[in-house]
Amino acid sequence: MRYLVLFFSIILVSSFSWAKPTELYWEDLAPKDYVIPDAPQLDHNKSMAQQSPNAPTLPELNGKEVKIPGFVVPLEGDDQTLTEFLLVPYFGACIHVPPPPSNQIVYVKFEKGVPVDSLYDAVWVHGTLSTEGWQGDIATVGYSMKGIGVTPFE
């Protein structure tokens, strides 16, 4: 009986460790030999063309449950919740300055929507990452995510 309790205890503890997402940062989304350009400065006289619309992604991240910090660029939703947005590494990307390379943008979709309190503050976004890209009017995106949750970045 003691061994049975020990066995189920190990299974229970293991299942909780599986549920913990891998914490990624923006440099983790690009190959080691890829040079990520610095964020552009606001200049209304320059082109808003994306820096690298076909930047390489990492196939080994496909299907991983992760959490990534960043800023939200809303795409779909209402005044209470968002169902689709772009997660970008710095404030103003895709709106006030040209979009970053495609491997530095994540298209996030929530089936039922999620509240985002402030678009000015950084957040952690938790979900299942995919190397299936996305293309919209404002950017070409290298990664997609099926969202699980959004929390403040602290």
N, C-alpha and C positions, 0 to 999 in steps of 0.2 A: 504494500500500500504506500509506504514511504517513497518508493521509487516512482510510483505513478503520480504522486503529488509533485515530486521534483520535476518529472517530465513535463507535466502541464504548466508548472511555474516557468520553466525555460521557454516553452512555447508562448506563453503569455508575454513574457518580457521581450522575446524576440519579435513578436508581432508589433509591439509598441515601437521598437527601434526601426522597423520597416516603414512605419507611418511617418517618421520624421523626414521632412524634405531636405534635400541637399541645398545648402546656401551657396548661391553663385553670385559673382560680381561681373561687371561688364567685360572685363578682360578675359574671363573664363568662357565667354561665348565665341571667341576668335581663336584660330590656330596660333600656336606660340610664335611662329615666324611672321605673322600678320601684324603690321604696324597700324595701330588705331590712331587716326588723325585727331588732333586737338579739336575741341569744340570751337566752331567758328564764332566770331564776334558779330554782334548786331550791326548791320550796315545795309540800309535800305537801297543803296545804289548797286549792290552786287546781286548776282543771280541766286535764286532759291533752289537751284538744281542740287539733287542729292549727291553727296560726296562719293560714294561707292555703291551703286545699286545692286551689284552682284558680288558682294564680299563673301568669302567662304564661311560656311557654318561647320559645326562639329557633329558628324553623324552619331557619335557615341552619346550625345545628349538626348537623342530621340527617345521619347517615352519615359524620361526620368521625371520624378516628382521633385520639383525645385521651388526655391523661393528666391526672388531677385528684387533688389531695391531699385527704385526709379521714380520717374514723374509720369503722370497720366496725361495723355492727349485724347480727349473724348471723341468717339465716333458715333455710337448709338446709345440711346437711353432717354431718360427724362430728367426732371428736376430733382428726383429722389435717388435714382439708381442708374448705373451704367451697365449695359449688356456687352458692349464692345469698346475697346480702347487700345491705343498704342502705348506701350511702356517704353520710355526713352531714358537715357542716362543723365540728362541734364535738363533743367527747366528751359522752356522755350523752343526745344527741338521740334521741328516740323511745323512750327507756327511762326516764330519770330526769326529763326535762323534756318539755314538749309538742314534737311534731315541728315542724321549721321549715317555711316555705312549700314547696309542692310543687316549685317550680323550684330548690330548694336541697337536693334529695334525688335520688340516682341509684340505681335498682335495677340491681344488677350480677349477671350470670349467667355462670358458667364451666361449660362442657360437662363437663370432667373433674374439676373441683375445683381449688382452689389453696390452699396452706398460708398461714395467717395466724398469725404467731407470737404476737402480743399484741394483744388488743382495746383495750388502754389507750394504744397508741402510734399516731400518725398514719402513714398509708401513702400512696404514690402508686398509683393504679389506672389501668392502661393498657387501652384497648379502643376499640370502635367505638360511638359515641354515637348514640342514637335519641331522637326527640321523642315516641315512643310511650310513654305513661305506664304506670303500674302501680298497682294498688290492693291493699292488704292490710289486715289487722286493725289495724295500728298507724299507718299513714299512707297518704295519697294521694301518689303520686310523679310528677313531671313528666318525668323522663328515664329511659331504660333504657340499659344498656350490655352489649354482648357482650364479656366480659372476655378480655384477652390476657395480662395479668400484674399482679402486685402486688409492689412493692418498698418498703423502709422510706423514710419521709420524712426527709430529712436536709438 
